């Protein structure tokens, strides 16, 4: 059993070393900034990382595309969802919440919130769809339920001691800067793509 500190450390490392490089390439091709990864619970090793690929298919959000890549792994080598941690760089939208559920995962972790997606990255579809389609206000879905439990990384970090908080928050500030730069690139070029919901 791993501590929350160990889990957060591994998830941020995957984000820094595996998801960000893919996302930088994806954004350069007109895709959004959202990514995902699947790790083994037993040792926190990375199974697969992915990023948004909506220019190929508007359903290929970061989480969905990560699952698509997972299912390209031969069945005999592919871990069962119950044995995995699902990580999303951003709080999953309604499509991805459903995919995580239908995919059989009993958990997911994320860094940036729906409000971050709207306010920091100028992509507010998550909250608008929750309100317009499902009649839910921000935060209106069950973050713990009979299918899965969700964990926001900053909330976990808030429970660490001060030195650990400072260490992790420094890493997150660096990630925020990287994602702000990628967001600026996406926003500057999004009208060139045919993604339906920019």
ROVEXMI-690853 format. One record per residue: x, y, z of N, C-alpha, C in turn; residue in one letter. Coordinates in steps of 0.001 Angstrom, whole numbers. Layout:
# ROVEXMI-690853
R      n.x      n.y      n.z     ca.x     ca.y     ca.z      c.x      c.y      c.z  residu
R        X        Y        Z        X        Y        Z        X        Y        Z       A
...
# end
This chain:
# ROVEXMI-690853
R      n.x      n.y      n.z     ca.x     ca.y     ca.z      c.x      c.y      c.z  residu
R      859    -1197        0        0        0        0      894     1247        0       X
R      617     2147     -915     1431     3353    -1038      768     4517     -304       X
R     1590     5405      201     1077     6608      854      592     7590     -203       X
R     -220     8539      230     -665     9584     -702      520    10379    -1239       X
R     1554    10564     -423     2740    11279     -891     3402    10523    -2046       X
R     3508     9215    -1922     4120     8412    -2984     3264     8435    -4252       X
R     1957     8346    -4078     1065     8370    -5242     1158     9717    -5952       X
R     1077    10802    -5197     1155    12136    -5803     2496    12313    -6511       X
R     3587    11873    -5876     4910    11991    -6499     4947    11270    -7838       X
R     4423    10050    -7883     4430     9283    -9131     3535     9930   -10189       X
R     2361    10386    -9782     1450    10985   -10759     2034    12258   -11351       X
R     2641    13079   -10523     3262    14302   -11046     4453    13969   -11945       X
R     5210    12929   -11596     6330    12522   -12451     5838    12056   -13820       X
R     4756    11287   -13830     4177    10848   -15106     3701    12050   -15911       X
R     3097    13003   -15236     2637    14209   -15923     3825    14961   -16523       X
R     4869    15141   -15717     6040    15897   -16157     6782    15202   -17300       X
R     6966    13896   -17184     7867    13178   -18080     7188    12478   -19247       X
R     5896    12163   -19106     5218    11378   -20135     4059    12119   -20794       X
R     3227    12768   -19986     2047    13420   -20561     2392    14762   -21192       X
R     3160    15592   -20493     3468    16928   -21031     4135    16851   -22402       X
R     5173    16019   -22604     5771    15975   -23946     4775    15586   -25042       X
R     3895    14620   -24753     2880    14242   -25747     1900    15389   -25990       X
R     1547    16081   -24926      578    17170   -25045     1168    18335   -25825       X
R     2438    18616   -25638     3081    19677   -26416     3001    19386   -27913       X
R     3227    18130   -28275     3105    17732   -29683     1648    17833   -30127       X
R      733    17339   -29293     -685    17378   -29643    -1202    18788   -29837       X
R     -831    19687   -28946    -1275    21079   -29053     -719    21709   -30319       X
R      504    21378   -30677     1089    21906   -31913      304    21462   -33141       X
R     -447    20359   -33009    -1284    19864   -34105    -2745    20282   -33956       X
R    -3033    21168   -32993    -4380    21710   -32871    -5265    21091   -31810       X
R    -4702    20215   -30970    -5500    19542   -29946    -5496    20311   -28627       X
R    -6471    20000   -27792    -6558    20620   -26467    -5469    20067   -25542       X
R    -5426    20610   -24334    -4314    20364   -23415    -4546    19209   -22445       X
R    -5622    18482   -22563    -5978    17467   -21575    -5285    16135   -21853       X
R    -4808    15481   -20786    -4133    14198   -20943    -4516    13220   -19856       X
R    -4026    12002   -19981    -4332    10980   -18997    -3252     9923   -18933       X
R    -3338     9087   -17923    -2399     7978   -17770    -3048     6891   -16922       X
R    -2549     5684   -17101    -2999     4538   -16322    -1755     3904   -15711       X
R    -1796     3702   -14392     -679     3140   -13651    -1142     1900   -12898       X
R     -224      997   -12633     -543     -187   -11837     -575      170   -10362       X
R    -1606     -284    -9665    -1693      -50    -8219     -556     -727    -7468       X
R     -118    -1895    -7936      828    -2701    -7156     2193    -2059    -7019       X
R     2642    -1296    -8045     3974     -702    -7960     4043      719    -8532       X
R     2900     1253    -8911     2785     2614    -9477     3521     2775   -10801       X
R     3825     1664   -11455     4491     1770   -12755     3485     2227   -13814       X
R     3987     2927   -14799     3150     3455   -15869     2803     2352   -16865       X
R     1513     2224   -17142     1057     1299   -18177      989     2031   -19506       X
R      321     3190   -19511      157     3967   -20744     -137     5421   -20382       X
R      329     6329   -21202       -4     7750   -21070     -499     8228   -22420       X
R    -1398     9190   -22397    -1944     9718   -23639    -2331    11165   -23484       X
R    -2774    11727   -24589    -3193    13124   -24587    -4367    13300   -25538       X
R    -4953    14451   -25510    -6101    14763   -26355    -5740    14588   -27829       X
R    -6662    14006   -28584    -6451    13809   -30017    -7746    14107   -30773       X
R    -8402    15213   -30404    -9697    15562   -30987    -9617    15914   -32466       X
R    -8441    16252   -32962    -8346    16535   -34398    -8536    15259   -35216       X
R    -8293    14092   -34594    -8553    12820   -35268    -9992    12379   -35067       X
R   -10532    12651   -33868   -11894    12235   -33519   -12331    13095   -32340       X
R   -13436    13818   -32441   -13831    14709   -31350   -14124    13998   -30025       X
R   -14254    12673   -30054   -14444    11918   -28821   -13120    11572   -28143       X
R   -12002    11809   -28813   -10701    11445   -28256   -10189    12509   -27289       X
R   -10955    12697   -26213   -10462    13511   -25112    -9234    12813   -24522       X
R    -8508    13506   -23663    -7287    12916   -23122    -7511    11558   -22485       X
R    -8564    11448   -21688    -8845    10190   -21005    -9292     9105   -21984       X
R   -10154     9486   -22921   -10661     8513   -23897    -9527     8009   -24780       X
R    -8688     8926   -25240    -7584     8521   -26113    -6592     7641   -25355       X
R    -6388     7915   -24068    -5522     7065   -23255    -6088     5644   -23195       X
R    -7410     5524   -23015    -8035     4196   -23010    -7913     3533   -24380       X
R    -8057     4314   -25428    -7897     3773   -26779    -6504     3170   -26946       X
R    -5495     3882   -26468    -4122     3370   -26559    -3946     2119   -25702       X
R    -4584     2110   -24535    -4505      936   -23659    -5027     -306   -24374       X
R    -6115     -162   -25090    -6737    -1325   -25718    -6020    -1761   -26996       X
R    -4948    -1069   -27336    -4070    -1555   -28400    -3026    -2517   -27844       X
R    -2905    -2558   -26517    -2026    -3535   -25875    -2724    -4896   -25942       X
R    -2018    -5956   -26308    -2656    -7282   -26373    -3339    -7642   -25057       X
R    -4470    -8308   -25160    -5292    -8604   -23988    -4500    -9307   -22893       X
R    -3643   -10239   -23276    -2904   -11001   -22266    -1870   -10149   -21531       X
R    -1535    -8987   -22082     -570    -8091   -21443    -1236    -6883   -20797       X
R    -2522    -6739   -21006    -3251    -5551   -20543    -3786    -5775   -19136       X
R    -3489    -4877   -18192    -3992    -5069   -16825    -5487    -4816   -16730       X
R    -6094    -5440   -15731    -7515    -5212   -15470    -7699    -3828   -14847       X
R    -8791    -3138   -15177    -9022    -1808   -14601    -8971    -1786   -13070       X
R    -9455    -2848   -12424    -9468    -2885   -10953    -8059    -2876   -10368       X
R    -7071    -3180   -11203    -5682    -3215   -10749    -4938    -1919   -11063       X
R    -5673     -910   -11521    -5032      307   -12019    -5497     1569   -11305       X
R    -4637     2556   -11354    -4975     3935   -10991    -5193     4683   -12296       X
R    -6284     5434   -12372    -6525     6269   -13544    -6184     7708   -13165       X
R    -5371     8352   -13982    -4963     9735   -13735    -5376    10612   -14901       X
R    -6016    11732   -14599    -6382    12731   -15600    -5709    14049   -15218       X
R    -5101    14714   -16181    -4459    15986   -15856    -5481    16997   -15365       X
R    -6684    16946   -15926    -7768    17864   -15586    -8985    17053   -15138       X
R    -9767    17632   -14271   -10977    16972   -13798   -11802    16513   -15000       X
R   -12139    15240   -15071   -12802    14717   -16269   -14166    15369   -16534       X
R   -14427    15573   -17812   -15726    16082   -18242   -16761    14965   -18131       X
R   -17991    15261   -18483   -19057    14265   -18376   -18801    13049   -19274       X
R   -18273    13279   -20468   -17930    12168   -21357   -16901    11266   -20700       X
R   -15861    11869   -20141   -14769    11084   -19577   -15135    10467   -18232       X
R   -15975    11150   -17450   -16489    10516   -16236   -17223     9227   -16586       X
R   -18028     9288   -17634   -18754     8085   -18068   -17796     7024   -18578       X
R   -16782     7433   -19322   -15821     6461   -19857   -15057     5764   -18745       X
R   -14642     6528   -17736   -13947     5933   -16597   -14866     4921   -15911       X
R   -16133     5268   -15794   -17101     4370   -15162   -17307     3121   -16002       X
R   -17633     3297   -17276   -17850     2150   -18155   -16572     1341   -18340       X
R   -15420     1993   -18204   -14148     1286   -18333   -13822      393   -17154       X
R   -14560      540   -16049   -14382     -338   -14909   -13374      126   -13871       X
R   -12970     1394   -13923   -12002     1902   -12950   -12714     2272   -11650       X
R   -12084     1961   -10531   -12708     2269    -9242   -12130     3538    -8618       X
R   -11337     4275    -9389   -10716     5484    -8886   -10276     6366   -10036       X
R   -10098     7643    -9757    -9286     8506   -10613    -8753     9665    -9797       X
R    -7596    10142   -10230    -6922    11290    -9637    -6823    12367   -10704       X
R    -6807    13633   -10281    -6635    14720   -11244    -5970    15907   -10576       X
R    -5356    16758   -11397    -4678    17947   -10874    -5555    19181   -10990       X
R    -5887    19569   -12212    -6629    20809   -12446    -8139    20552   -12376       X
R    -8876    21484   -11792   -10326    21348   -11627   -11077    21833   -12866       X
R   -12389    21570   -12894   -13240    22126   -13947   -13118    23642   -13989       X
R   -13058    24266   -12801   -12940    25727   -12757   -11608    26183   -13330       X
R   -10544    25405   -13092    -9254    25727   -13719    -9359    25653   -15240       X
R   -10036    24621   -15728   -10194    24484   -17185   -10894    25707   -17762       X
R   -11914    26177   -17052   -12666    27350   -17513   -11872    28643   -17332       X
R   -11336    28854   -16136   -10785    30159   -15785    -9330    30340   -16212       X
R    -8528    29293   -16092    -7109    29406   -16431    -6822    29034   -17874       X
R    -7644    28146   -18446    -7355    27632   -19776    -8435    27961   -20802       X
R    -9437    28724   -20396   -10472    29223   -21309   -11200    28115   -22066       X
R   -11420    26984   -21376   -12196    25881   -21954   -13275    25531   -20927       X
R   -14442    26117   -21087   -15491    26003   -20082   -16589    25017   -20396       X
R   -16370    24150   -21377   -17435    23226   -21783   -17850    22279   -20661       X
R   -16884    21866   -19823   -17199    20895   -18770   -18332    21403   -17883       X
R   -18164    22617   -17375   -19171    23173   -16471   -20460    23524   -17197       X
R   -20343    23996   -18444   -21561    24331   -19199   -22384    23089   -19507       X
R   -21728    22013   -19876   -22453    20773   -20162   -23097    20222   -18893       X
R   -22365    20255   -17776   -22970    19823   -16507   -24245    20596   -16227       X
R   -24228    21905   -16479   -25380    22754   -16177   -26478    22621   -17234       X
R   -26116    22722   -18505   -27114    22760   -19577   -27747    21395   -19841       X
R   -26958    20346   -19766   -27464    19016   -20104   -27955    18260   -18870       X
R   -27175    18342   -17782   -27487    17536   -16599   -28084    18348   -15449       X
R   -28186    19664   -15629   -28781    20561   -14632   -28033    20541   -13298       X
R   -26722    20332   -13359   -25887    20326   -12160   -25052    21598   -12104       X
R   -24975    22191   -10924   -24058    23306   -10713   -22641    22767   -10583       X
R   -21627    23658   -10640   -20240    23190   -10455   -20116    22338    -9203       X
R   -19411    21227    -9360   -19253    20314    -8233   -20467    19457    -7959       X
R   -21436    19462    -8865   -22708    18811    -8603   -22744    17318    -8839       X
R   -21634    16715    -9220   -21650    15260    -9369   -21023    14621    -8123       X
R   -21281    13351    -7923   -20806    12639    -6727   -19356    12213    -6920       X
R   -18458    12842    -6195   -17035    12533    -6343   -16650    11199    -5691       X
R   -17500    10701    -4818   -17397     9345    -4287   -18750     8691    -4528       X
R   -18731     7502    -5095   -19977     6806    -5391   -19706     5311    -5451       X
R   -20695     4540    -5810   -20527     3081    -5780   -19631     2570    -6905       X
R   -19322     3424    -7884   -18441     3019    -8983   -16986     3361    -8709       X
R   -16734     4585    -8232   -15360     5042    -8044   -15269     6151    -6997       X
R   -14029     6361    -6565   -13681     7499    -5726   -12715     8378    -6514       X
R   -12893     9678    -6412   -11995    10600    -7106   -11175    11388    -6095       X
R    -9990    11799    -6540    -9057    12490    -5659    -8413    13651    -6404       X
R    -8579    14850    -5870    -7923    16024    -6460    -6572    16201    -5786       X
R    -5526    16238    -6566    -4168    16265    -6020    -3940    17430    -5048       X
R    -4350    18674    -5357    -4131    19744    -4362    -4813    19471    -3017       X
R    -5940    18798    -3022    -6601    18460    -1756    -5783    17449     -955       X
R    -5163    16503    -1659    -4292    15548     -979    -3065    16254     -414       X
R    -2471    17132    -1201    -1267    17847     -765    -1542    18694      465       X
R    -2730    19236      559    -3083    20078     1715    -3008    19323     3032       X
R    -3005    17995     2980    -2932    17183     4189    -1493    16796     4555       X
R     -512    17144     3697      884    16797     3961     1501    17817     4918       X
R     2700    17505     5422     3370    18484     6277     3885    19649     5415       X
R     4292    20718     6059     4607    21963     5344     5734    21800     4336       X
R     6781    21065     4681     7895    20866     3745     7447    20093     2515       X
R     6649    19053     2729     6134    18271     1592     5218    19132      734       X
R     4365    19913     1367     3488    20808      608     4302    21751     -272       X
R     5335    22340      304     6158    23290     -453     6806    22606    -1647       X
R     7321    21403    -1435     7966    20657    -2522     6984    20374    -3658       X
R     5827    19819    -3306     4855    19465    -4339     4261    20704    -5004       X
R     4013    21739    -4228     3429    22953    -4816     4393    23643    -5777       X
R     5695    23525    -5527     6684    24058    -6477     6588    23322    -7808       X
R     6456    22012    -7739     6314    21226    -8972     5030    21599    -9707       X
R     3962    21804    -8950     2691    22152    -9577     2760    23531   -10226       X
R     3449    24465    -9613     3592    25792   -10221     4320    25693   -11559       X
R     5327    24840   -11633     6024    24628   -12908     5073    24039   -13941       X
R     4264    23071   -13519     3285    22481   -14439     2253    23510   -14881       X
R     1816    24360   -13977      853    25403   -14345     1421    26306   -15428       X
R     2700    26644   -15311     3344    27494   -16323     3399    26783   -17669       X
R     3772    25507   -17656     3814    24727   -18902     2436    24654   -19543       X
R     1418    24403   -18723       69    24284   -19270     -484    25627   -19719       X
R     -102    26703   -19068     -523    28030   -19523       62    28321   -20904       X
R     1321    27956   -21104     1949    28162   -22416     1265    27322   -23490       X
R      972    26051   -23161      293    25196   -24137    -1114    25702   -24405       X
R    -1773    26193   -23374    -3117    26739   -23542    -3107    27946   -24464       X
R    -2125    28818   -24283    -2012    29995   -25152    -1848    29576   -26612       X
R    -1045    28547   -26838     -852    28065   -28209    -2157    27502   -28767       X
R    -2846    26699   -27958    -4119    26137   -28416    -5112    27247   -28741       X
R    -5269    28199   -27843    -6240    29277   -28053    -5912    30102   -29289       X
R    -4628    30310   -29545    -4220    31120   -30697    -4517    30433   -32022       X
R    -4595    29101   -32001    -4731    28366   -33256    -6004    27542   -33375       X
R    -6881    27594   -32369    -8019    26670   -32353    -8990    26875   -33509       X
R    -9082    28082   -34036   -10032    28324   -35128    -9595    27652   -36432       X
R    -8370    27173   -36481    -7888    26470   -37679    -8330    25003   -37682       X
R    -8792    24496   -36535    -9194    23092   -36452   -10697    22959   -36707       X
R   -11134    21709   -36904   -12571    21469   -37081   -13152    20750   -35865       X
R   -12512    20892   -34696   -13058    20354   -33458   -14394    21058   -33185       X
R   -15481    20323   -32973   -16792    20963   -32800   -16869    21900   -31603       X
R   -16398    21455   -30445   -16435    22296   -29236   -15023    22760   -28930       X
R   -14733    23972   -29379   -13388    24513   -29160   -13339    25124   -27801       X
# end
